[in-house]
Every structure is written in C-alpha cells, then in structure tokens.
C-alpha cells in the first residue's frame, strides 16, 4: 500500500518549533562568529626571568605589528622589565601564523 505524504513548509510549523529553529540558527551563527574571531588571534607566550618569574599567555590580533604586540606584552607584564628588553630581539619579525 502506497501512502501519499506531503511535507509542510517552515511557515506552517507550530510556533514552539519555529522558536526552536530560530534559536538553533542564532546559536549556530554565534558559534561561527566565535570561531572566526579565534582564528584571527595569535597566541604569544611571555616568559620573563628577572626579579621575579613571569609566564603569561597573550592573545593578540594577527594584524598587529610586532611593535604593537610587544607594547601590549609590556603592559601585561606589569612593567617588570623595560620595553626595550621586550623589543630588542624581535625587530623585523612578523606575527603571521605559518
């Protein structure tokens, strides 16, 4: 025995199903945006052994220059060492991921 089945459109869904579908779409979009944001970050580990030991993870945008990233690292480090200490070995390098 063959049955004839007709599918309903999204417009014909009950209201609670429409709300669930809308929530799922919003959640999917939020997840996509979060992943896109995370892909635009570059992770830098900061190690400093001067008067005290400092180990921090710094996440900066890949579009920043090394100069800007080291300035941020200096500010994050609570200014334990001088800014020149951070910048002396990294001139000419790029933060682009490989």
C-alpha positions in Angstrom: 0.0 0.0 0.0 1.5 3.3 -1.1 0.9 6.4 1.0 1.0 9.9 -0.4 3.0 12.1 2.0 3.1 15.9 1.8 5.7 17.8 3.7 4.9 21.1 5.4 6.8 24.3 4.9 8.7 26.1 7.7 5.9 28.7 7.7 3.4 26.0 8.7 5.4 24.8 11.7 3.8 25.3 15.1 5.1 28.4 17.0 7.2 26.5 19.5 9.0 24.7 16.7 9.6 28.0 14.9 11.1 29.4 18.1 13.4 26.4 18.5 14.5 26.7 14.9 15.2 30.4 15.3 17.2 29.7 18.5 19.3 26.9 16.7 20.1 29.3 13.8 21.2 32.1 16.3 23.3 29.6 18.2 24.9 28.3 15.0 25.7 31.9 13.9 27.2 32.8 17.3 29.4 29.7 17.2 30.6 30.6 13.7 31.4 34.1 14.7 33.3 32.9 17.8 35.4 30.5 15.7 36.2 33.2 13.2 37.3 35.5 16.0 39.5 32.8 17.5 41.2 32.2 14.1 42.1 35.9 13.9 44.2 35.7 17.1 47.8 34.9 17.5 48.9 33.3 20.8 52.2 34.5 22.3 53.8 33.1 25.4 55.6 35.6 27.6 58.5 34.4 29.7 60.5 36.8 31.9 63.0 35.8 34.5 64.3 39.0 36.0 63.4 40.0 39.6 60.5 37.6 39.5 59.4 34.8 37.2 56.6 35.8 34.8 54.8 33.4 32.5 51.7 34.6 30.7 49.8 33.8 27.6 48.9 36.8 25.4 46.4 36.6 22.6 46.6 39.5 20.0 45.1 40.1 16.6 47.3 38.8 13.8 47.0 42.2 12.1 49.1 43.8 14.8 52.7 44.6 14.2 55.4 43.2 16.4 56.0 46.7 17.9 52.3 46.9 18.9 52.3 43.3 20.3 55.5 43.9 22.4 53.9 47.1 23.8 50.9 45.1 24.8 53.2 42.4 26.3 55.0 45.1 28.2 51.7 46.4 29.7 50.5 42.9 30.5 53.8 42.1 32.3 53.0 44.8 34.9 56.1 46.7 33.6 58.5 44.4 35.4 61.1 44.9 32.7 61.7 47.8 30.3 60.0 48.0 27.0 63.4 47.9 25.2 64.0 44.5 26.8 60.9 43.1 25.0 61.7 44.7 21.7 65.4 44.2 21.3 65.3 40.7 19.9 62.1 40.8 17.8 62.7 43.6 15.3 61.9 42.5 11.8 59.8 39.5 12.7 56.1 39.1 11.8 53.3 37.7 13.8 51.6 36.0 10.9 50.9 32.3 11.5 52.6 29.8 9.3 
